[in-house]
Structure formats: structure tokens, C-alpha cells
Amino acid sequence: KRYQYRSHEISPSPSLPRLQLFTKNPCPLCDVLKAELEAQFHGCYVLEQVDISLPGNEGLFELYRYQIPVLFFEGHYLCKHRLDVELLRKCFDYFFQLQNQNP
């Protein structure tokens, strides 16, 4: 199933991991999470925002409406409500370690 997406925050790059943020407007907690991402990990990721309130995303709205922000790393659930900085740092370390092993 294809979902309706907002624009990318950073130009896509195959060498950077993809973060997917389930959000809606307004979402103050989402704004905090995005600011933390930018402050802690600027330039380390491609951010794809999925607005769960857009037409076509009704299933996502039902699933995440009380959970946002919800963040996925390369398609795997990472955290909700608040950014788990330590877990994300470990994910980045692992991702870039694998990338260096397989140039």
C-alpha cells in the first residue's frame, strides 16, 4: 500500500539511512523530535514525513493517532512520543559499520 507523503526534509541519498516519521499537523511533540534529530544527527539521515491525517492514510491515522510522533529507522520501529537518542545512535553506528564493510 502506498501512503501520502510530505516532502523530504533532506535530498535522498542511497548512502544515508532513511528515517520515516509518522506525524500530523499540528503536532508539537513532532516538532520537538524533528528539532532534536537536526541538533543531534544533522546530515546523517534522509527524513521522510508521513502525514497520517492526509486522505488515503486513514489506516495509519487509526494506528498512530494517539502515538505520534512515531519514528522508524530503515523500515524498523525505533521509538514513539520522544526521540530515543541512544538507540538511534546505535542504529546509525551499525548502519555505517555495515556500509563500510560492504563498499
C-alpha positions as CSV (number, residue, x, y, z in Angstrom):
1,K,0.0,0.0,0.0
2,R,1.2,3.5,-0.9
3,Y,0.8,6.3,1.6
4,Q,0.6,10.0,1.0
5,Y,3.9,11.7,2.0
6,R,5.0,15.2,2.8
7,S,8.1,16.4,1.0
8,H,11.5,15.1,2.1
9,E,13.5,17.2,4.5
10,I,16.8,16.2,3.0
11,S,17.6,15.2,-0.6
12,P,17.5,11.4,-0.8
13,S,20.9,9.7,-0.8
14,P,21.5,5.9,-1.1
15,S,24.4,6.2,1.3
16,L,22.3,7.6,4.2
17,P,19.8,5.7,6.3
18,R,16.1,6.5,5.8
19,L,14.1,7.7,8.8
20,Q,10.3,7.7,8.5
21,L,8.3,9.9,10.8
22,F,4.6,9.4,11.2
23,T,3.2,12.8,12.1
24,K,0.3,15.3,11.5
25,N,-0.2,19.0,11.6
26,P,-0.2,20.4,14.3
27,C,2.0,18.1,16.4
28,P,4.1,19.9,18.9
29,L,5.9,16.7,20.0
30,C,6.7,16.0,16.4
31,D,8.3,19.5,16.1
32,V,10.4,18.7,19.2
33,L,11.5,15.4,17.8
34,K,12.5,16.9,14.5
35,A,14.5,19.6,16.2
36,E,16.3,17.0,18.3
37,L,17.1,15.0,15.2
38,E,18.5,18.0,13.5
39,A,20.6,19.1,16.5
40,Q,21.9,15.6,17.3
41,F,22.3,14.0,13.9
42,H,22.4,16.7,11.2
43,G,23.4,15.3,7.8
44,C,23.3,11.6,8.9
45,Y,19.8,10.7,7.5
46,V,17.1,11.2,5.0
47,L,13.8,12.1,6.7
48,E,10.5,11.1,5.1
49,Q,7.5,12.5,6.9
50,V,4.2,10.7,6.6
51,D,1.2,12.9,7.5
52,I,-1.3,10.4,8.9
53,S,-4.2,12.9,8.5
54,L,-4.0,13.1,4.7
55,P,-6.6,11.4,2.6
56,G,-5.6,7.8,1.9
57,N,-3.8,7.4,5.2
58,E,-6.9,6.5,7.2
59,G,-5.4,3.2,8.3
60,L,-2.3,5.0,9.6
61,F,-4.4,7.5,11.4
62,E,-6.3,4.8,13.2
63,L,-3.0,3.1,14.1
64,Y,-0.9,6.1,15.2
65,R,-3.2,8.9,16.1
66,Y,-2.5,8.6,19.8
67,Q,1.1,7.6,19.3
68,I,2.7,10.3,17.2
69,P,5.4,11.1,16.7
70,V,6.4,7.6,15.7
71,L,9.9,7.1,14.1
72,F,11.1,4.2,12.0
73,F,14.8,3.5,11.0
74,E,15.1,1.8,7.6
75,G,11.6,0.4,8.0
76,H,12.0,-0.8,11.6
77,Y,10.2,0.7,14.5
78,L,12.5,2.9,16.6
79,C,10.5,5.0,19.1
80,K,7.4,7.0,19.7
81,H,6.5,10.2,21.6
82,R,10.1,11.1,22.2
83,L,13.4,10.6,20.4
84,D,15.4,7.7,21.8
85,V,18.8,9.3,21.2
86,E,20.9,6.4,22.4
87,L,19.0,3.8,20.4
88,L,19.2,6.0,17.3
89,R,22.9,6.5,17.8
90,K,23.4,2.7,18.0
91,C,21.3,2.3,14.8
92,F,23.5,4.8,12.9
93,D,26.7,3.2,14.2
94,Y,25.5,-0.2,13.0
95,F,24.3,1.1,9.6
96,F,27.5,2.9,8.9
97,Q,29.6,0.0,10.1
98,L,27.8,-2.3,7.7
99,Q,28.2,0.2,4.9
100,N,32.0,0.4,5.5
101,Q,32.2,-3.4,5.3
102,N,30.4,-3.5,2.0
103,P,31.5,-0.5,-0.1
